[in-house]
Amino acid sequence: MNCIIGQSGGPTSVINSSFAGCVRAAIDRGFSRIYGSLNGIEGIIDGNIVEIDKEIFLSKGIEDKLKKRPSSILGSCRYKLDEDCESAIYKKLFDFFAANEINSFIYIGGNDSMDTVVKLNKYMQLNQIDWINVVGVPKTIDNDLCEMDHSPGYASAAKYIATTLRTIRSDIDIYDIKSATIVEIMGRNAGWLAASSLLSEIGSSKNIVDLIYLGEMNYSKEEILQEVKDALEKSNNLLIVVSEGFMDRDKYFDGNNAQIHDKGFNHPIISGVGQRLKDYIHDNLSIKTRAIEMNIVQRTNQLISKTDSDEAFELGYKALELSMEMTNVVPVIRRLSSNPYKVEYASASAGEIANKEKLIPKAWLESRKVLEEKIVEYASPLILGELEQDFSNGFVQFVELEDFIK
Amino acid sequence: MNCIIGQSGGPTSVINSSFAGCVRAAIDRGFSRIYGSLNGIEGIIDGNIVEIDKEIFLSKGIEDKLKKRPSSILGSCRYKLDEDCESAIYKKLFDFFAANEINSFIYIGGNDSMDTVVKLNKYMQLNQIDWINVVGVPKTIDNDLCEMDHSPGYASAAKYIATTLRTIRSDIDIYDIKSATIVEIMGRNAGWLAASSLLSEIGSSKNIVDLIYLGEMNYSKEEILQEVKDALEKSNNLLIVVSEGFMDRDKYFDGNNAQIHDKGFNHPIISGVGQRLKDYIHDNLSIKTRAIEMNIVQRTNQLISKTDSDEAFELGYKALELSMEMTNVVPVIRRLSSNPYKVEYASASAGEIANKEKLIPKAWLESRKVLEEKIVEYASPLILGELEQDFSNGFVQFVELEDFIK
């Protein structure tokens, strides 16, 4: 009984916690060999496979170190399998599984990666393959996965954002002039991560975020300018959060970036709206402006939510367990209550997650006040607790793959 | 015996540690009233003055909280005093000092702020004012101040950069493709902070920074392109560090260069050199490129070097003590040895710091190897030790001025 684990799509700060959960479950459940596929399924296709050294994993505290190690330690890919389940790649994958007596393939990823899980299962069904189960583990900082209360990775990014907005506010407040600082936050079409910037208001004696624009909102550029003008009447240094997926009605803020697409899934590469909004405010109001793109640091920051890490581990563990009995499923978190925060684990069909996205509910967008109340209720329990990072030579040190493979 | 403290110029993560040192020394040395001027000397000019509550400061652990609180808590300014020491502003300042029986004015800032210290002293000399001493405390993440081994604030920014480059490396390595990630780092004309990115190589099994370009270096854009090509022969995902003060010989990367325009609005791109270097590499090599501007987060990050914080406190403390006997001086750090790291405190004339800048020595730029050896020897002792931040509600909480003023 052997298994193989892969990671796919954009990284998160807790994607290796899910990986550690898979490995730990495989050891606990008596799997003989535990493989890792480098760069998602490309590793299997190209023959880049590693085997976990179970003894080292258990004896050297690798599990805890993996929980603190941001970004996909197995590497990633954006490989999209052909719709046609008859292509040679499928055969190559299943030949590999058969040759290595692999009964479980666990794929940790977002909605694109679940597309891979679904297609492999479709191939298995078509070819009556029943000796292997292919199961997904959810991850994404975007929090846009359906069928679950929230996705692992989101909370650690939100924790980093809440903390960083506090430090940005402390910086921009020092000058007694009119200014606007625009902070662009990731999340693709979904505003979950940008909205979590409002967590920084908790317990603060002053406003942290003055204005917020999410992809789910409908604005003209003139309406935004009016809001900025109004806000400047009340305070000096504005902090404006904009989701990378935000676009004004007339697409004035579109930088033609939609023409640039990523190679695998052909999604438009979206970033730059913050810079454009900055230029627009500067050109129209002649105040000091600055654009800050939170960039990839928000998805691989070492400031990790313990709640997020624990849940990511649990989902990895459960995925491996599920794979011993079922296929084409994904373990998910369902919320029982927010206060006190209680969840249960369930499983969903991979097909209900693949290629779909969950946006912020319309009812939450009624007003800034409602949005803040809703997101605080929703996300504040998720960012609680910190993992203590290991420092050496004055900066954070991370475990690497070479430390625990054969 | 009263004193007043101000902060000026760009913030750092330890500028409030110096402030705490001043306040603590003033309490220890029996000053009656300890004032803070909001937004540098503008506070005195505009009448925005606060008074520290000494009892609260001592009883509520404010000193330790200030050490963990990035960015100038008194606010800042970039106010430049007239060369003409006869202007009404000078009179206003000294009228305030006299009316409030202030014997010590401590100004925490960089080379511009030391210009203020020098001018106030010049006015004092011209007008035979001997009842007040005006003393500076050095600070800047740029590390470009003369007369001292290093400046407080630099090390914490370097610590953040070393840590963040490790996480950025963990992120960019996940895809098995050719790519170039350009990270633009602050420092004005001086490359100290960008060079400290090489600290991230300490103890790493793989290269973190592939190429580095500092303002002190002399390159044509074609030479850079060749270096990028050569590096891509050896590895997939390049991490290229560029100092914000870097410029190629022909100034192609200058933001006013008419050849490079924003795609959406046809504005000349006025963001950093990192973005333009990214565009240049992308246009010439057609690989995946990404520009990351570390931005203001590097100067107000909550990841604080204990060594830096302790030294900043000590300099603040000593400045207040110096102000009881001398004027027109700045306490500075001199290094006795790097291994073991030993320093002594001395004082320098403010005039030797004002308006001057210290660049990386030419001898350090001989080769990448030499630069790395030199900067590691120089900066690695400075980033040691961490201040444990206070978390509440899942993110970092900072002390505010309202918590300890009357």
Interface residues (C-beta under 8 A of the other chain):
Chain A: Q7 P11 L38 N39 E42 R69 P70 S71 S72 I73 G75 S76 C77 R78 K159 A162 T163 T164 R166 T167 I168 S170 D171 I172 D173 I174 Y175 D176 L199 S200 I202 G203 S205 F253 D254 G255 N256 Q275 R276 D279 R290 A291 I292 E293 N295 I296 V297 R299 T300 N301 Q302 S305 S380 I383 L384 G385 E386 F391 S392 N393 G394 F395 V396 Q397 F398 E400 E402
Chain B: Q7 P11 L38 N39 E42 R69 P70 S71 S72 I73 G75 S76 C77 R78 K159 A162 T163 T164 R166 T167 I168 S170 D171 I172 D173 I174 Y175 D176 L199 S200 I202 G203 S205 D262 K263 G264 F265 H267 S271 R290 I292 E293 N295 I296 V297 R299 T300 N301 Q302 S305 S380 I383 L384 G385 E386 F391 S392 N393 G394 F395 V396 Q397 F398 E400 E402
